[in-house]
């Protein structure tokens, strides 16, 4: 088995992240530093950061959660509630795919399938994410044009979002579509033009749709991309 696939299976990392760990010198095979492209056989002892890695023999599992506001996407809340409090013990080892900040809600995926996580998050696959947002004041036509057509230059690059009104003649509630997923990108984009995003709720990630799933509830999914 190729080393990056072995690591992804045993740790929940994507194959790209597994390759990064190999390049960074964090992986060893039988006590010797590993290199990209190496193969692993059953008798090999593979370690990541000095800890033994064993590939999972269980089926890949993916769970969709409707994250409520007020929960952080972390195992350690540091005084805040964490999304893992909403999942039963059998799902506690799953890794979140992408993130939603504490004040955001909606579709959040957890998986032990590194390949799926890679397909959902790597920019080359351009998986669409859809959000419903509420602004603190009506969006001006010029500002909509700037965001939708031209993009807005942020400190980490150009941000272009596809905008559509949730209802006719309503300039406060919008549907936002994007392929990227930079940290707090939607909030930062509108803030740069003087708007506060009061509600941010994700309804779709790739082919996964939140549907009628209630806040705080979860659903185990089949792997369809």
C-alpha positions as CSV (number, residue, x, y, z in Angstrom):
1,X,0.0,0.0,0.0
2,X,1.3,3.5,-0.8
3,X,2.5,5.3,2.3
4,X,0.2,8.3,2.1
5,X,-2.9,6.0,1.7
6,X,-1.7,4.0,4.7
7,X,-1.4,7.1,6.8
8,X,-4.8,8.5,5.7
9,X,-6.4,5.2,6.6
10,X,-4.8,5.1,10.0
11,X,-5.1,8.7,11.1
12,X,-8.0,10.4,9.3
13,X,-5.6,12.7,7.5
14,X,-6.2,13.5,3.9
15,X,-3.6,12.1,1.5
16,X,-2.3,15.6,0.9
17,X,-1.9,16.2,4.6
18,X,-0.2,12.8,4.9
19,X,2.2,13.8,2.1
20,X,2.9,17.0,4.0
21,X,3.7,15.0,7.2
22,X,6.1,12.8,5.2
23,X,7.9,15.8,3.6
24,X,8.2,17.4,7.1
25,X,10.1,14.4,8.4
26,X,7.4,13.3,10.8
27,X,7.0,9.8,9.4
28,X,9.2,6.8,9.8
29,X,9.1,3.2,8.5
30,X,10.9,0.6,10.7
31,X,12.7,3.4,12.4
32,X,14.0,5.1,9.2
33,X,12.8,8.4,7.8
34,X,10.2,7.9,5.2
35,X,10.0,9.6,1.8
36,X,7.1,10.4,-0.6
37,X,6.0,7.6,-2.9
38,X,7.2,4.7,-0.7
39,X,5.1,1.6,-0.3
40,X,4.3,-0.2,3.0
41,X,3.9,-3.9,3.5
42,X,2.1,-5.7,6.3
43,X,5.3,-6.3,8.3
44,X,6.4,-2.7,8.3
45,X,6.1,-0.5,11.4
46,X,5.0,3.0,10.5
47,X,5.1,5.9,13.0
48,X,3.8,9.4,12.8
49,X,5.5,11.8,15.3
50,X,6.9,8.7,17.1
51,X,3.5,7.0,17.5
52,X,2.6,3.8,15.7
53,X,0.0,4.0,13.0
54,X,-2.4,1.1,12.2
55,X,-4.7,1.4,9.2
56,X,-8.4,1.0,10.1
57,X,-10.1,-2.1,8.9
58,X,-13.6,-0.7,9.6
59,X,-15.8,0.8,6.9
60,X,-15.4,4.5,6.1
61,X,-17.9,6.5,8.1
62,X,-19.2,10.0,7.4
63,X,-21.7,11.9,9.6
64,X,-23.5,15.2,8.8
65,X,-24.4,17.4,11.7
66,X,-26.6,20.5,11.8
67,X,-24.3,22.6,14.0
68,X,-26.1,25.1,16.2
69,X,-24.6,28.5,16.9
70,X,-22.5,28.7,20.1
71,X,-20.5,25.5,19.5
72,X,-16.8,25.4,18.5
73,X,-15.4,22.9,16.0
74,X,-12.8,21.5,18.3
75,X,-12.3,18.7,20.8
76,X,-11.3,21.3,23.5
77,X,-13.8,24.0,24.0
78,X,-11.7,26.2,26.3
79,X,-14.9,27.3,28.1
80,X,-17.2,26.9,25.1
81,X,-19.4,24.0,24.0
82,X,-17.8,21.7,21.3
83,X,-19.5,20.0,18.5
84,X,-18.3,16.6,19.8
85,X,-20.7,17.0,22.7
86,X,-23.5,16.5,20.1
87,X,-22.1,13.2,18.8
88,X,-22.2,9.8,20.5
89,X,-19.1,7.9,21.5
90,X,-18.9,5.8,18.3
91,X,-18.3,9.0,16.3
92,X,-15.9,10.8,18.6
93,X,-12.8,9.8,16.5
94,X,-14.2,11.3,13.3
95,X,-12.4,14.3,11.9
96,X,-14.4,17.5,10.9
97,X,-14.2,18.4,7.2
98,X,-13.8,22.1,7.0
99,X,-15.0,24.4,9.8
100,X,-17.7,26.7,10.9
101,X,-16.9,29.4,13.4
102,X,-18.6,29.6,16.8
103,X,-21.2,32.1,15.7
104,X,-22.1,30.1,12.5
105,X,-24.5,27.2,12.1
106,X,-25.5,24.5,9.6
107,X,-24.0,21.6,7.7
108,X,-20.8,20.2,9.2
109,X,-19.3,16.9,8.1
110,X,-17.2,14.4,10.1
111,X,-15.4,11.5,8.5
112,X,-12.6,8.9,8.9
113,X,-12.2,8.8,5.1
114,X,-9.1,10.8,4.2
115,X,-9.8,10.5,0.5
116,X,-13.3,11.9,0.9
117,X,-12.0,14.8,3.0
118,X,-9.4,15.6,0.4
119,X,-12.0,15.6,-2.4
120,X,-14.2,18.0,-0.4
121,X,-11.6,20.4,0.7
122,X,-8.8,20.5,-2.0
123,X,-9.2,23.6,-4.3
124,X,-8.7,21.5,-7.4
125,X,-12.0,19.8,-6.8
126,X,-14.0,23.0,-6.5
127,X,-16.8,21.7,-4.3
128,X,-19.6,24.3,-4.0
129,X,-20.6,25.4,-0.5
130,X,-23.9,27.3,0.0
131,X,-24.8,29.6,2.9
132,X,-27.8,31.6,3.9
133,X,-26.8,34.9,5.5
134,X,-28.5,37.8,7.2
135,X,-26.9,41.3,7.1
136,X,-27.3,44.1,9.6
137,X,-28.5,46.4,6.8
138,X,-29.5,46.2,3.1
139,X,-26.7,45.4,0.7
140,X,-26.2,48.3,-1.7
141,X,-26.3,47.4,-5.5
142,X,-22.7,48.7,-6.0
143,X,-21.4,46.5,-3.2
144,X,-23.3,43.5,-4.5
145,X,-21.6,44.1,-7.9
146,X,-18.2,44.4,-6.3
147,X,-18.5,41.1,-4.4
148,X,-20.4,39.1,-7.1
149,X,-18.7,40.3,-10.3
150,X,-15.3,41.7,-9.5
151,X,-14.4,40.3,-6.1
152,X,-13.0,42.1,-3.2
153,X,-9.3,42.1,-2.3
154,X,-8.7,40.8,1.2
155,X,-5.3,40.5,3.0
156,X,-5.1,36.8,1.9
157,X,-6.3,37.3,-1.7
158,X,-9.3,38.0,-3.9
159,X,-12.7,37.0,-2.5
160,X,-15.5,36.5,-5.1
161,X,-18.8,35.3,-3.8
162,X,-22.0,34.4,-5.9
163,X,-24.9,36.2,-4.4
164,X,-28.7,35.7,-4.8
165,X,-31.6,37.2,-2.8
166,X,-33.5,34.7,-0.7
167,X,-36.7,36.6,-1.6
168,X,-37.6,39.3,-4.0
169,X,-36.9,42.9,-2.9
170,X,-35.1,41.7,0.2
171,X,-31.6,43.1,0.4
172,X,-30.8,41.8,3.9
173,X,-31.2,38.0,3.4
174,X,-28.9,36.4,0.8
175,X,-27.8,33.0,-0.5
176,X,-24.0,32.9,-0.9
177,X,-22.2,30.3,-3.1
178,X,-18.5,29.8,-3.0
179,X,-15.8,27.3,-4.0
180,X,-13.1,28.5,-1.6
181,X,-13.2,28.2,2.2
182,X,-10.7,30.6,3.7
183,X,-11.0,31.5,7.4
184,X,-14.1,33.6,8.0
185,X,-14.0,34.6,4.3
186,X,-17.7,35.6,4.0
187,X,-17.7,37.6,7.2
188,X,-14.5,39.4,6.3
189,X,-15.7,40.1,2.8
190,X,-18.8,41.9,3.9
191,X,-17.0,43.6,6.9
192,X,-14.6,45.2,4.4
193,X,-17.6,47.1,3.0
194,X,-19.1,48.0,6.3
195,X,-21.6,45.2,6.9
196,X,-22.0,42.8,9.8
197,X,-23.1,39.2,9.0
198,X,-25.5,38.6,11.8
199,X,-26.5,35.1,10.7
200,X,-24.4,32.6,8.7
201,X,-25.9,29.2,8.0
202,X,-24.4,26.5,5.7
203,X,-26.9,24.4,3.8
204,X,-24.8,22.6,1.3
205,X,-21.3,21.2,1.0
206,X,-20.5,19.5,-2.4
207,X,-23.3,17.0,-3.0
208,X,-24.3,16.9,0.7
209,X,-27.4,18.9,1.6
210,X,-28.7,19.7,5.0
211,X,-32.3,19.2,4.1
212,X,-34.7,19.1,7.1
213,X,-32.1,18.0,9.6
214,X,-32.9,19.8,12.9
215,X,-30.3,21.9,14.7
216,X,-28.1,19.7,17.0
217,X,-29.1,16.5,15.2
218,X,-26.8,14.3,13.1
219,X,-27.2,11.7,10.3
220,X,-24.8,9.0,9.1
221,X,-24.3,9.3,5.3
222,X,-23.4,7.1,2.4
223,X,-20.4,8.2,0.4
224,X,-21.7,10.0,-2.7
225,X,-19.7,12.8,-4.3
